[in-house]
Amino acid sequence: MPLCATAFLCGILFFQTLTHLPTLKWIIVLVFLFIFLIKIKYKKIRLYTRFFAILIIGFIWCFCYLHLRAYSSFPNELEGKKINITGYIASIPISDERRTHFLLSLDSLNNQSTKGLISLTIPKAINLKAGETWMFIVKLKKIHGTENPGGFDYEAWAFAKGITANGYVLAEQNDLKLLKKNGWNHPILSLRQYLHDEILAALPLSQTSHWIMALAIGERENISLNDWRILQNTGTNHLMAIAGLHIGLMSFFIYGVVSFCWRRLFFCVIRLPAQSAGAIAALIMAFIYSLMAGFSIPTERAFLSLSIFLGANLLRRNLTSWNTWSLALIIVLLFDPMSILTDSIWLSFGSVALIIYGMSGRGQIKNIWWRHGRIQWVLSLGLIPITIGLFKKCSLLAFFANSIAIPCVGFIIIPCTVLGCVLLTICNSAGSFLLIVGDKVLNFLWIFLSYLANLSFSIWQKDLPMCWIIIASFGVILLLLPRGLKFKWLGVIWILPLVFYKAPEPKWGDAVFTLLDVGQGLSAVIQTKKHILVFDTGVKFNENFDMGKSVVLPFLQTIGAKKIDMLVISHRDNDHSGGAAAILQEMNVLQLKSSAPQFFKNAQYCLQGEKWNWDGVEFAFLYPTRKTLNLDNNSSCVLRVTIGKQHILLTGDIEKWAEKKLIINAKDALPADILVAPHHGSHTSAPLFFVTAVHPKIVLFPVGYRNQYHFPNPSVVKIYTDHHSIMYDSVSNGAIQFYLNGQDVPKPHLYRNEHLHYWN
């Protein structure tokens, strides 16, 4: 069974490497190959042929699933247009004073029946309920995320969820119409919405009340970045997502209570053994808890595994832990092979596999505290390669933090939360009391975790190529072998890349220039042999999301940056400075330069005439002067970087007035091989005289997908075209990277093109 599950998984994984969906003729070829493989009778290769035959099944199933799935691509011709849609609200709406966000499952689009899942925002607070059917007038666009080294792949995540478009509702009252209230048409959504409202009413607002909501119904939309940082730095983020631990503990608790009571009722025992009654009650509890969580992937895995294990027990069938794990994995992948694109499936199935592997052959040890400590050791060590591969970081305090947090969450907080939710429907005051008790205990635990998370050595950041992650995983497997096997210590050699791997760096006199894809904004990184300069930081959307945190910092991790030698904020506009706070909080920034330093702590002016040399690469500010400050866009820092015979010009948001000043004050320094287009290619910039003076070979446009300003402007593009400049934009190409050695400008590495997948 484990071999079948592994082969099936590999087939689905191989499908995800495709850049385009295969045609039907290739599927037919694979079917014939499958028939050929299963007909081979030669015993010495029988195991291999069986493995590849099941791998082909996984590949074909992925193809069939995508063609059977009800969701279709959003039509190009409808992007940005007013359209009429109807559908039911498929998630618990998240509201604040400025907006309401939710998922909508489509029933019709412009009065034509259709299916699909879209992400919508209403630019005001409005009372919506999950399961309700509404009519909206909206503007939509296809899913389009930023594409950067080390960054979150939003397009893959949305594809796995089945989300085909996002947009906003035109919020005039006549454009919103409730067609049907929530009821039994969508019972799971209605139940979760009811519990959400009851918990909000019963639980006073506190530092941890939102985590009680997460543990009760799996709703984590309102979690702040700082809260996630605390969990990541302590390795306890798995505790706040309903998964196997939570469902297993509640089922074990119910099993014990029902079995204990059942044995003392004679008329019950003669009809059904106490163990069977406890097993049935545990299954019911697991189903209810999974239902409350909306049957997310971790809860699906936990419920299936528990169902298989208890079902085999009820039927008096002997089923090993590995067979249970394998069967659950196969069933989850049959239901949704696209779940392989999410982190949760790797963490949930990986954690259980580690526990089975690391605890096997040690059943003779009865001490529960030893076993608890052993499990924590196995997970803390075993998950290091997985967490580094997924998140580029791992906690060094995970063993200690989890040793305290797991008993606290498992034996007090979860029972109080789940039983409190159940009692809310029966006796509101009793349910509220249990929820408040759980919240108070979690408050004390949160103080402890916050202290650990703020220790300087709590987190270890590392970015490794996937091949080294796989090698390190084999090393961990060796180290977790039973004690009597002496060769297990060879695993230390295999995990050495985790410690000693160092990202490649430019040679002396060379540089790597990267224009990051931050949507409608700007951020660029220049790396020399020993120094790093970051020019602008992208936009900040809200307190929980900005491009500094989601794009710039992950990229810096991929290049092994420990510090930023200079951070340049060209001017104060949000699309250039929004991510600065996150970067300043997370990274050691030695110098901060800006045309508006009064808005940043310890910042200095970027003034014309300032020059310096790092590792054979020359840097110089060409603008502004002291007389041209406080002019918003026209005060943007202009930076020139010289690598041998090559020149890069970064211009911020300067417009025609500032460009004229540059011609007067620094005309000889303007010619550049690579130009980051002023003001994203706006018609207010790049007049003919400026483009003639710069005469760029390559022009880069940092713009957002279908941005409201329609950048780059066609008239500006024509000017660059007439000067025979090669143009790239971040929308089409993602991050754009140049490896510069002082000679001719090389072809860029276009991240989106080099990491193309069939869902793009």
LOFI-211990 format. One line per 10 residues: number of its first residue (from 0); their letters; for each residue x, y, z of C-alpha. Coordinates in steps of 0.2 Angstrom, whole numbers, plus 5000, padded with zeros to 4 digits. Layout:
% residues N
NUM = A = X:Y:Z; ...
% end
This chain:
% residues 760
0 = MPLCATAFLC = 5000:5000:5000; 5014:5013:5004; 5022:5009:4987; 5005:5012:4978; 5002:5029:4988; 5020:5035:4984; 5018:5030:4965; 5001:5039:4964; 5008:5054:4972; 5023:5055:4960
10 = GILFFQTLTH = 5012:5054:4945; 5002:5069:4951; 5018:5078:4956; 5025:5075:4938; 5009:5082:4931; 5012:5098:4940; 5029:5101:4931; 5020:5103:4914; 5020:5120:4906; 5004:5115:4896
20 = LPTLKWIIVL = 4990:5103:4897; 4994:5087:4887; 4983:5083:4873; 4971:5068:4872; 4983:5058:4861; 4996:5058:4874; 4984:5051:4887; 4980:5037:4875; 4998:5033:4873; 5000:5033:4892
30 = VFLFIFLIKI = 4985:5021:4893; 4993:5009:4881; 5009:5010:4891; 5000:5006:4907; 4992:4991:4899; 5010:4985:4893; 5017:4988:4910; 5004:4978:4920; 5006:4963:4907; 5025:4961:4911
40 = KYKKIRLYTR = 5027:4945:4921; 5046:4945:4924; 5048:4945:4943; 5064:4954:4944; 5057:4970:4937; 5039:4967:4943; 5040:4979:4957; 5047:4993:4946; 5034:4990:4932; 5020:4991:4945
50 = FFAILIIGFI = 5027:5007:4952; 5027:5016:4935; 5010:5009:4931; 5002:5017:4946; 5012:5033:4943; 5004:5033:4926; 4987:5031:4934; 4991:5046:4945; 4995:5057:4930; 4980:5052:4920
60 = WCFCYLHLRA = 4968:5055:4935; 4975:5072:4936; 4971:5075:4918; 4954:5068:4920; 4950:5078:4936; 4955:5095:4927; 4943:5091:4913; 4929:5085:4925; 4930:5100:4937; 4916:5112:4936
70 = YSSFPNELEG = 4926:5127:4936; 4930:5136:4919; 4942:5149:4915; 4935:5167:4916; 4933:5175:4898; 4946:5188:4893; 4933:5199:4885; 4924:5202:4901; 4939:5208:4911; 4936:5225:4918
80 = KKINITGYIA = 4918:5227:4912; 4902:5229:4922; 4894:5212:4923; 4879:5205:4932; 4882:5189:4942; 4872:5178:4954; 4878:5165:4966; 4879:5159:4984; 4892:5165:4997; 4905:5151:4998
90 = SIPISDERRT = 4915:5157:5013; 4912:5166:5029; 4913:5185:5025; 4926:5195:5033; 4922:5213:5036; 4930:5228:5044; 4925:5247:5043; 4931:5249:5025; 4927:5233:5016; 4919:5215:5016
100 = HFLLSLDSLN = 4928:5201:5008; 4921:5184:5003; 4921:5170:4990; 4906:5168:4978; 4901:5152:4970; 4893:5157:4953; 4876:5152:4947; 4875:5164:4932; 4885:5177:4923; 4876:5190:4913
110 = NQSTKGLISL = 4861:5179:4914; 4869:5164:4907; 4871:5148:4918; 4889:5145:4923; 4900:5138:4937; 4915:5145:4945; 4922:5152:4961; 4927:5170:4962; 4935:5181:4976; 4925:5197:4979
120 = TIPKAINLKA = 4927:5213:4989; 4913:5226:4993; 4921:5243:4997; 4911:5245:5013; 4905:5235:5028; 4889:5225:5024; 4880:5211:5033; 4882:5195:5022; 4880:5177:5028; 4888:5162:5021
130 = GETWMFIVKL = 4876:5151:5010; 4865:5166:5005; 4862:5169:4987; 4865:5186:4980; 4864:5196:4964; 4879:5208:4961; 4885:5220:4948; 4904:5218:4948; 4920:5221:4939; 4932:5206:4938
140 = KKIHGTENPG = 4949:5201:4931; 4958:5184:4930; 4968:5178:4944; 4986:5186:4942; 4999:5185:4956; 5016:5192:4958; 5030:5180:4952; 5047:5181:4961; 5060:5170:4968; 5056:5164:4985
150 = GFDYEAWAFA = 5038:5172:4984; 5021:5165:4987; 5013:5158:4972; 4996:5166:4973; 4991:5159:4956; 4995:5141:4961; 4985:5143:4977; 4970:5150:4968; 4971:5137:4955; 4971:5123:4969
160 = KGITANGYVL = 4956:5132:4977; 4947:5133:4961; 4946:5152:4961; 4946:5159:4943; 4944:5177:4945; 4944:5191:4958; 4936:5209:4958; 4925:5221:4967; 4906:5224:4969; 4899:5241:4963
170 = AEQNDLKLLK = 4893:5246:4980; 4878:5256:4975; 4862:5250:4984; 4853:5245:4968; 4868:5234:4963; 4866:5222:4978; 4851:5211:4979; 4848:5196:4991; 4839:5182:4981; 4838:5169:4994
180 = KNGWNHPILS = 4843:5168:5013; 4855:5154:5019; 4846:5138:5024; 4848:5120:5021; 4853:5122:5003; 4871:5124:5010; 4871:5116:5027; 4889:5116:5031; 4891:5134:5027; 4876:5138:5037
190 = LRQYLHDEIL = 4882:5129:5052; 4899:5137:5051; 4891:5154:5049; 4880:5151:5064; 4895:5146:5075; 4905:5161:5069; 4891:5173:5074; 4888:5164:5091; 4906:5164:5096; 4908:5182:5092
200 = AALPLSQTSH = 4893:5186:5103; 4899:5174:5117; 4917:5178:5118; 4924:5195:5123; 4937:5203:5111; 4954:5199:5118; 4972:5196:5111; 4968:5178:5108; 4950:5177:5104; 4953:5176:5085
210 = WIMALAIGER = 4963:5160:5089; 4948:5152:5097; 4938:5156:5081; 4952:5147:5072; 4952:5132:5083; 4933:5131:5082; 4929:5133:5064; 4946:5135:5055; 4943:5153:5051; 4960:5163:5051
220 = ENISLNDWRI = 4957:5178:5040; 4959:5191:5053; 4975:5185:5060; 4989:5198:5060; 5006:5196:5053; 5014:5198:5070; 5003:5183:5077; 5009:5172:5062; 5027:5177:5066; 5025:5172:5084
230 = LQNTGTNHLM = 5019:5155:5079; 5032:5153:5065; 5046:5158:5077; 5041:5145:5090; 5036:5131:5078; 5018:5130:5084; 5009:5136:5069; 5002:5118:5067; 4993:5120:5084; 4982:5134:5077
240 = AIAGLHIGLM = 4976:5125:5062; 4963:5111:5064; 4972:5095:5059; 4975:5078:5065; 4981:5082:5083; 4965:5092:5087; 4953:5079:5079; 4963:5064:5087; 4963:5072:5104; 4944:5076:5104
250 = SFFIYGVVSF = 4940:5059:5097; 4951:5050:5110; 4943:5060:5124; 4925:5055:5118; 4931:5037:5115; 4936:5037:5134; 4921:5045:5141; 4908:5034:5130; 4918:5018:5134; 4919:5022:5152
260 = CWRRLFFCVI = 4900:5025:5153; 4895:5011:5142; 4903:4998:5153; 4892:5003:5167; 4876:5000:5158; 4872:4982:5157; 4858:4983:5144; 4871:4993:5133; 4885:4981:5135; 4875:4965:5130
270 = RLPAQSAGAI = 4871:4974:5113; 4887:4981:5109; 4905:4980:5116; 4911:4996:5125; 4926:4998:5113; 4914:4997:5098; 4903:5010:5106; 4918:5021:5110; 4924:5019:5092; 4908:5025:5084
280 = AALIMAFIYS = 4906:5040:5096; 4924:5045:5092; 4920:5044:5073; 4905:5055:5076; 4915:5067:5085; 4928:5067:5072; 4915:5070:5059; 4907:5085:5068; 4924:5093:5071; 4929:5091:5053
290 = LMAGFSIPTE = 4912:5098:5048; 4915:5113:5059; 4931:5116:5050; 4923:5115:5033; 4933:5099:5028; 4949:5107:5025; 4963:5096:5019; 4971:5093:5036; 4954:5088:5043; 4950:5077:5028
300 = RAFLSLSIFL = 4966:5068:5031; 4963:5066:5050; 4945:5061:5047; 4949:5048:5034; 4964:5041:5044; 4954:5039:5059; 4939:5032:5050; 4950:5019:5041; 4958:5014:5058; 4942:5013:5068
310 = GANLLRRNLT = 4933:5005:5054; 4946:4991:5053; 4945:4990:5072; 4926:4988:5071; 4927:4975:5057; 4940:4966:5067; 4953:4969:5053; 4971:4971:5056; 4977:4987:5047; 4995:4994:5050
320 = SWNTWSLALI = 4998:5012:5053; 5007:5014:5036; 4992:5006:5027; 4981:5018:5035; 4992:5033:5031; 4993:5027:5013; 4975:5024:5010; 4970:5041:5017; 4983:5049:5006; 4976:5040:4990
330 = IVLLFDPMSI = 4958:5045:4995; 4962:5063:4998; 4972:5064:4981; 4957:5055:4972; 4945:5068:4979; 4956:5083:4975; 4973:5080:4966; 4976:5099:4966; 4978:5099:4985; 4996:5094:4981
340 = LTDSIWLSFG = 4999:5113:4977; 4995:5118:4995; 5007:5118:5010; 4995:5109:5022; 4995:5092:5013; 5014:5091:5015; 5014:5097:5033; 4999:5086:5038; 5004:5070:5029; 5022:5073:5032
350 = SVALIIYGMS = 5020:5075:5051; 5010:5059:5053; 5023:5049:5042; 5037:5055:5053; 5028:5050:5069; 5024:5032:5062; 5042:5031:5056; 5050:5038:5071; 5040:5029:5084; 5040:5012:5076
360 = GRGQIKNIWW = 5048:4998:5085; 5047:5007:5102; 5030:5001:5108; 5038:4992:5123; 5042:5009:5131; 5026:5013:5141; 5031:5030:5149; 5019:5042:5141; 5030:5057:5145; 5045:5049:5136
370 = RHGRIQWVLS = 5033:5045:5121; 5027:5063:5121; 5045:5069:5121; 5050:5057:5108; 5036:5063:5096; 5042:5081:5099; 5060:5076:5095; 5054:5067:5079; 5044:5081:5073; 5056:5095:5077
380 = LGLIPITIGL = 5070:5086:5068; 5060:5078:5054; 5051:5094:5049; 5066:5104:5047; 5069:5100:5028; 5050:5102:5025; 5048:5119:5034; 5064:5126:5026; 5058:5120:5009; 5041:5128:5011
390 = FKKCSLLAFF = 5044:5143:5021; 5063:5146:5020; 5064:5146:5039; 5062:5135:5054; 5061:5137:5073; 5075:5132:5084; 5064:5132:5099; 5050:5121:5092; 5055:5106:5103; 5054:5117:5119
400 = ANSIAIPCVG = 5039:5127:5114; 5028:5112:5108; 5032:5102:5124; 5023:5115:5134; 5010:5121:5121; 5004:5104:5114; 4998:5097:5132; 4990:5115:5135; 4981:5116:5119; 4977:5097:5117
410 = FIIIPCTVLG = 4970:5094:5135; 4962:5111:5140; 4960:5123:5125; 4953:5112:5112; 4941:5102:5123; 4934:5119:5130; 4933:5126:5113; 4924:5111:5104; 4913:5107:5119; 4909:5126:5121
420 = CVLLTICNSA = 4903:5127:5103; 4892:5112:5105; 4885:5119:5121; 4881:5135:5112; 4867:5127:5103; 4860:5119:5119; 4864:5131:5134; 4872:5147:5128; 4878:5152:5145; 4888:5135:5148
430 = GSFLLIVGDK = 4895:5136:5131; 4901:5154:5133; 4909:5150:5150; 4919:5136:5142; 4925:5147:5127; 4930:5160:5140; 4940:5147:5150; 4949:5141:5134; 4953:5159:5129; 4960:5163:5146
440 = VLNFLWIFLS = 4971:5148:5146; 4977:5153:5128; 4981:5170:5134; 4993:5164:5147; 5001:5152:5134; 5002:5167:5121; 5012:5177:5133; 5024:5162:5135; 5025:5160:5116; 5028:5179:5113
450 = YLANLSFSIW = 5042:5179:5124; 5051:5164:5115; 5047:5171:5098; 5056:5188:5102; 5072:5179:5107; 5086:5183:5095; 5090:5165:5091; 5072:5159:5090; 5072:5157:5071; 5084:5150:5058
460 = QKDLPMCWII = 5082:5157:5040; 5089:5147:5026; 5085:5145:5007; 5090:5129:4999; 5088:5122:4981; 5076:5108:4980; 5089:5095:4977; 5098:5099:4994; 5081:5098:5003; 5078:5081:4996
470 = IASFGVILLL = 5096:5076:5001; 5094:5083:5019; 5077:5074:5020; 5087:5057:5018; 5099:5062:5031; 5084:5065:5043; 5077:5048:5039; 5094:5040:5043; 5095:5049:5060; 5078:5044:5065
480 = LPRGLKFKWL = 5082:5025:5063; 5082:5014:5079; 5097:5017:5091; 5105:5000:5087; 5109:5004:5069; 5127:5012:5070; 5126:5018:5052; 5112:5030:5056; 5125:5043:5061; 5129:5044:5042
490 = GVIWILPLVF = 5114:5055:5041; 5124:5069:5049; 5134:5070:5033; 5118:5071:5022; 5111:5086:5032; 5127:5096:5032; 5120:5107:5017; 5107:5113:5029; 5121:5122:5039; 5135:5125:5026
500 = YKAPEPKWGD = 5126:5129:5010; 5129:5147:5004; 5119:5155:4990; 5130:5160:4975; 5136:5178:4975; 5143:5189:4961; 5162:5190:4958; 5171:5206:4963; 5167:5219:4950; 5151:5210:4945
510 = AVFTLLDVGQ = 5133:5213:4950; 5116:5205:4950; 5101:5217:4946; 5084:5211:4950; 5068:5221:4946; 5055:5213:4958; 5037:5210:4953; 5027:5220:4966; 5012:5224:4956; 5008:5242:4953
520 = GLSAVIQTKK = 5024:5248:4963; 5042:5247:4962; 5056:5237:4971; 5073:5233:4964; 5088:5224:4972; 5106:5226:4967; 5119:5213:4974; 5137:5215:4973; 5150:5202:4980; 5148:5208:4999
530 = HILVFDTGVK = 5134:5222:4998; 5116:5223:4995; 5106:5239:4990; 5087:5239:4990; 5078:5253:4979; 5060:5255:4985; 5049:5242:4994; 5032:5241:4985; 5015:5244:4991; 5006:5241:5007
540 = FNENFDMGKS = 4988:5236:5006; 4983:5234:5024; 4991:5230:5041; 4992:5211:5036; 4999:5212:5019; 5012:5222:5010; 5025:5219:4997; 5040:5221:5008; 5034:5206:5019; 5028:5195:5005
550 = VVLPFLQTIG = 5040:5199:4990; 5056:5208:4995; 5060:5199:5011; 5058:5181:5004; 5069:5186:4989; 5082:5193:5001; 5082:5176:5009; 5084:5167:4993; 5101:5176:4990; 5106:5173:5008
560 = AKKIDMLVIS = 5106:5191:5013; 5109:5194:5032; 5108:5213:5031; 5104:5227:5019; 5119:5239:5017; 5108:5253:5010; 5089:5255:5008; 5083:5269:4996; 5066:5275:4997; 5064:5286:4982
570 = HRDNDHSGGA = 5049:5296:4988; 5035:5294:5000; 5021:5287:4989; 5014:5271:4996; 5018:5260:4980; 5036:5264:4983; 5038:5265:5002; 5024:5254:5008; 5034:5239:5012; 5048:5248:5021
580 = AAILQEMNVL = 5042:5246:5039; 5041:5227:5037; 5059:5227:5030; 5066:5238:5044; 5058:5227:5057; 5065:5211:5050; 5082:5215:5043; 5097:5225:5049; 5098:5240:5038; 5114:5249:5039
590 = QLKSSAPQFF = 5109:5265:5029; 5092:5272:5024; 5092:5286:5011; 5076:5295:5005; 5070:5311:4997; 5058:5312:5012; 5069:5306:5027; 5058:5315:5039; 5045:5300:5037; 5058:5287:5042
600 = KNAQYCLQGE = 5068:5284:5057; 5087:5287:5056; 5085:5291:5037; 5096:5303:5027; 5093:5313:5011; 5098:5305:4994; 5107:5320:4986; 5115:5324:4969; 5134:5321:4970; 5134:5307:4983
610 = KWNWDGVEFA = 5145:5293:4976; 5152:5277:4983; 5160:5260:4977; 5156:5243:4983; 5166:5228:4977; 5171:5237:4961; 5154:5243:4957; 5151:5262:4957; 5135:5270:4964; 5130:5288:4962
620 = FLYPTRKTLN = 5114:5299:4966; 5110:5310:4951; 5095:5318:4959; 5087:5327:4969; 5097:5343:4974; 5093:5352:4990; 5083:5365:4980; 5072:5351:4972; 5065:5343:4988; 5047:5342:4994
630 = LDNNSSCVLR = 5040:5341:4976; 5032:5323:4978; 5036:5313:4962; 5048:5326:4956; 5059:5324:4971; 5062:5305:4968; 5079:5299:4971; 5088:5295:4955; 5102:5282:4956; 5115:5277:4943
640 = VTIGKQHILL = 5124:5260:4945; 5140:5257:4935; 5147:5240:4932; 5162:5241:4920; 5155:5247:4904; 5137:5244:4909; 5125:5257:4917; 5108:5255:4926; 5097:5270:4929; 5083:5270:4943
650 = TGDIEKWAEK = 5072:5285:4942; 5058:5282:4954; 5043:5293:4949; 5051:5308:4941; 5041:5317:4928; 5045:5329:4914; 5050:5344:4925; 5063:5333:4935; 5069:5325:4919; 5072:5342:4912
660 = KLIINAKDAL = 5082:5346:4927; 5092:5330:4925; 5096:5335:4907; 5103:5352:4914; 5113:5345:4929; 5119:5328:4924; 5117:5325:4905; 5133:5316:4904; 5129:5303:4917; 5112:5299:4910
670 = PADILVAPHH = 5116:5286:4896; 5111:5269:4902; 5110:5251:4896; 5096:5247:4908; 5083:5260:4912; 5069:5257:4925; 5055:5268:4916; 5051:5284:4926; 5034:5284:4934; 5030:5266:4928
680 = GSHTSAPLFF = 5029:5273:4910; 5016:5287:4913; 5013:5299:4900; 5018:5313:4912; 5036:5306:4910; 5049:5301:4897; 5048:5315:4884; 5058:5313:4868; 5073:5324:4874; 5075:5313:4890
690 = VTAVHPKIVL = 5074:5296:4881; 5086:5303:4868; 5098:5308:4882; 5097:5291:4891; 5096:5281:4875; 5093:5264:4884; 5096:5247:4877; 5083:5239:4889; 5068:5248:4897; 5059:5240:4912
700 = FPVGYRNQYH = 5041:5244:4916; 5036:5240:4935; 5017:5239:4933; 5002:5229:4939; 4990:5218:4930; 4976:5228:4922; 4982:5243:4933; 4969:5258:4934; 4982:5270:4927; 4984:5259:4911
710 = FPNPSVVKIY = 5003:5260:4913; 5013:5260:4902; 5006:5273:4891; 5005:5269:4873; 5013:5285:4868; 5028:5282:4880; 5030:5264:4873; 5031:5272:4855; 5045:5284:4860; 5055:5269:4867
720 = TDHHSIMYDS = 5051:5259:4852; 5057:5272:4840; 5074:5272:4849; 5075:5253:4847; 5074:5249:4865; 5070:5232:4871; 5055:5233:4883; 5050:5221:4897; 5036:5223:4910; 5034:5214:4927
730 = VSNGAIQFYL = 5016:5209:4923; 5021:5198:4908; 5038:5192:4915; 5037:5193:4934; 5054:5197:4942; 5067:5202:4929; 5085:5198:4933; 5102:5203:4925; 5119:5195:4929; 5131:5210:4924
740 = NGQDVPKPHL = 5149:5207:4922; 5154:5224:4915; 5154:5219:4897; 5138:5218:4885; 5121:5217:4894; 5116:5199:4894; 5098:5193:4891; 5088:5194:4907; 5081:5180:4917; 5062:5181:4916
750 = YRNEHLHYWN = 5055:5172:4931; 5038:5169:4925; 5044:5162:4909; 5057:5151:4917; 5044:5145:4930; 5029:5143:4919; 5015:5130:4924; 5000:5125:4915; 4988:5135:4926; 4997:5151:4922
% end
